[in-house]
Amino acid sequence: MGLYRFEVLIQGEVVHVVIVAENEELAFQLVDIELEKYFLKMPEAQEITLYEVKKIRKSGGFVIQR
């Protein structure tokens, strides 16, 4: 199991998405699902970048600076 941090470029703005998934392929699929849940109208993602991956043990996390 992994903790995946993505940066998604939407209309010139970077949106951070954090996903827990079994593998990278599933993580990319879940990014789209989470974006659909967050936005009322699904925006067009110009770019989706996998920025960081951490294996989940007992705990884990990311620091996201704005």
N, C-alpha and C positions, 0 to 999 in steps of 0.2 A: 504494500500500500504506500502511496506517495502523496505528498503535499505539493501541489504545482502552483506556481505564481505566474500569471500571464499579464502582459500589457497589451491592451487592445486600443488601437487608434480609431476613434470615431469622430468624424467631423473636426479633425485637427486637435482633438483632446484625448489624452491618455486616460483610459479607464483600467483600474487594476482589478483582476479577477483571481480569486484563490479557490482551488478545486482539490478535493480529496478523491483519488481514483486508484484503481488497480494498475493502470498502465497509461502511457502517454496518449495513445489513440483515444481511449475513453475520456481522458482529461480534455482533449480538444473538442470532443462532441459535447461535453458538459458545459464548456464555455458558452456555446451558442444557446443552450437551454437556460443557463443562468442569466444571460443577457436578455432573452425573451421575457423572463420573469420580472426583471428589473425595470425595463423600459415599457411604456404603454404601447408605443409603436416601435417595432424592431428596427433599429438603425442599421445602415450598411457599415460593417466593419471594414475599414480600409486595410488594416493589417492586424494580425494576431501573432504575438511573439511570446514563446515560452521563455520566461526570464530566469526562473530558478526552480529546482526540484530538490525536495528533502525527503528522505525516507522517514516514515512515521514509526517511531518506537513507542515509548510511553508518553511522550509529548513532543511538541514542535510548534514552530511559529515563524512568522515573517515580520520584519519592520518595513513599513511602507511610508516613506517620507513624501510629503506633498510640497 
